[in-house]
């Protein structure tokens, strides 16, 4: 296979192409003309080379010589040149500043003093190849800046030995030109001159004593004229340079020309719009506050700018907020009066922030202030933590623990927590809400320590977390013996019970096998049984209990579990038979409630345990169909609406378990034909019920779960078509066109019921979740290949318009469909674009499409859709190569469908080439050539019938397909 490469064609219409990382090769014109440098460090033939060319010379002296020695030689050479010809040497120095900025202008060698700086700048400004790309912002900028800085340092060291008058002339001319450049309207001059000027100021403060009159005068002139103006420059990089260099000057205090009052510049920069500038200011202040001579001034300024710092903490949850909290915490240690108690409490609540770094910074402030004093009991110390948790709304204990777990052992002191919970909490002045909060923190601490999982929704720089060593064993030893007692103690507190029931999921089950501790596990399961058969238990408690029981049974098979399941099934059957008794002595209401309670438990159990051995599928389906018939009769439904919902879910779970048993049935020599016939019949019965409800559209509240159950069953049964066993293939169910039309009609009706903005309102959150649920269910059927992917085009068409509420779901399904079948996905993308294109150019207006300029407003949504679709493919163009090629070829065929028979008609589809052009950057170089060869014969057929607008569409697409030469930029000279 030939080498695969990309060219650097970047198209204006394609936002997706901006994501691609095109490398540019920099060819140095200097290297071609480099003269040799002598081994002794002197400059060879330098008559035709500028100072910058000599500095950046890529040829080395010898392996033992360093770059600095070469730069020192260049500086020494210039010093000798200056002694012989001051004016010419100064012209060379001004030329150095011009070249460093990236201008190719050559100052005439016969230029004499006094120099006209404005003329030099004016002429230089017209010699930039690109004012947006200059040395200080290219990739190797740090290396370039170091080389320039090294030269300036060497130059000033050489100049330091000049006579006083020569030194003054050199320094004044250089700094005056640099200051003139720093005032230019052209960014390249301003940025470069600021960098050079700040380097000169730093070197001067190192070389000269504070009583050197010439250096001090020049330094203060540059500070007042250049630094002050540039520290407020519109360009962020320039402001950042100023703040960074200011920190270096103050680091030498009092050996610098600055006074403590200039520290205010750092604090004023806290209002900067750039996070880098703000962070640089905070970093510098944090370092400088360690100097005793500056401490009082810094404390006074921190107090003055306290409100700005607090606003930075409470603004965006980013690195600046984190740094600001750390900054204020640091100063709170140094001077407690800087932060009031009210402000501290507000900052401490950032412990619940989604940004983990910010939350941990707030946690450090909490630990500093409220982690208790030496000698306090655990209960006294934990009260501060509980109070903070309650102040934060006593939710998201996971966030609280995650913020504190690295630096506060209090949240993992489970033994002390258990002791407090089992004693009389009121004796410790702990209210019910305190106890509930403590158990929430206990659960979160156990979960965090044993799994290392970061709480959902919290983001951090380091996503990799590890469990604490030995945490699982320690949690088990602390909690396993006392968990049944805790469940009994807090039996009447549903929220507390829910949290306690989750604890066994984090136990080490080797504990029960040691020292005959199975009795503790049996005691726990017996308590689970009490909760499960308690008819007053809420559905949430039931679900958590059964889920934990299933987990325990999977880890350690428990004989009591089978008895529990048998009792639940028996209770349901008995309750159902009682409801069928029509004798007058029966209390219909009580029997209905009893059936509902047992059905509720059976439904929850069926979601976690395989109940196939009790043959429940057919009886449950019978009851479901009977309820459906009763619902159609006036006053025919004797059971509450919840019963129908429970039967729907229970039947769905049983059908899924029957499917899971299918393979085992074949291995156990059971009559497969009979089993599969029953399974197929049960599926048909269930689908009859679900489609009866989905067909009623939005008048039926149970239609949403019916829709999801139906789609999931289609996925399960649709994948059986490829089985080699004919009996298993008989169970396969490929959705019919009518079934898909019903599902798609229902989904589309609800999908477009509300506008995107209305769906995002908090008042419509429940409706949004329902629609997301059914959309996800339908797209699973599509992206997993049960039905053709192109059927989803009618929904993908709204990918842009409904991106806020459904964009993530659609993109996920498209990525799965792309992995499964790239060619089918290419056709799906094409049909999606064509659906929107048909709305932009309906049949009755297409006659004008080829004869009028394209209206951008009409086309904008289509182009945005194309860009978003392209972003799905841009992550790996090589992997998605087949899909991109198929998309282009199919798109070209659509555009030129009538090219041979009706060339004039074919021109009406040419605007669609704008859509294809968006996907051109995704093609490999060699594929562009192939697509171009495929495109050109069709193009030639219709060119004679094209007008100017048509030609423009053809030309844009053709030019985009033509491989471009790789761009090369000369190095700064």
Buried (B, 14 or more C-beta within 10 A) or exposed (E): EEEEEBBBBEBEBBBBBEEBEEEEEBEBEBEEEBBEBEEEBEBBEBEEBBBBBBBBBEEEBEEEBEBEEBBBBBBBBBBEBBEEEBBBBBBBBBBBBBBBBBBBBEBEEEBEEEBEBEEBBEBBBEEBEEBEBBBBEBEEBEEBBEBBBBBBBBBBBBBBEBEEEBBBBBBBBBBBBBBBBBBBEBBBBBBBBBBBBBBBBBBBBEBBEEEEEBBBEBBBBBBEBBBEBBBEBEBBBBBBBBBBBBBBBBEEBEEBBBEBEBBBBBBBBBEBEBBBBBBBBBBBBBEBBEBEEBBEBBBBBBBEBBEBBBEBBBEEBBBBBBBBBBBBBBBBEEBEEBBEEEBBBBBBBBBBBBBBBBBBBBBBBBBBBBBBEEEEEBBEBBBBBBBBBBEBEBEBBBBBBBBBBEBBEBBBBBEBBBBBBEEEBEEBEBEEEBBBBBBBBBBBBBBBBBBBEBBEEBEBEEEEBEBBEEBBBBBBBBBBBBBBBBBEBBBEBEBBBBBBBBBBBBBBBEBBEEEEBEEBBBBBBEBBBEBBBBEEBEEEBBBBBBBBBBBBBEBBEBEBBEEBBEBBBEBBBEBBEBBEEEEEEEEEEEBBBBBBBBBBBBBBBBBBBBBBEBEBBBBBBBBBBEBBEBBEEEEEBBBEEEBBBBBBBBBBBBBBBBBEBBEEBBEEEEEBEEBBBBBBEBBEBBBEBBBBBBBBEEEBEBBBBBBBBBBBBBBBBBEBBEBEBEBBEBBBBEBEEEBBEBBBEBBBEBBEEBEBEEBEEEEBEEBBEBBBBBBBBBBBBBBBBBBBBBBBBBBBBBBBBBBEBBBEBBBEBBBBBBEBBBBBBBBBBBBBBBBBBEEBBEEEEBEEBBEEEBEEEEBEBBBBBBBBBBBBBBEEBEEBBBBBBBBBBBBBEBBBBBBEEEBEBBBBBBBBBBBBBBBBBBBBBEBBBBBBEBBEEBBEBBEEBBEEBBEBBBEBBBBBBEBEEEEEBEBBB
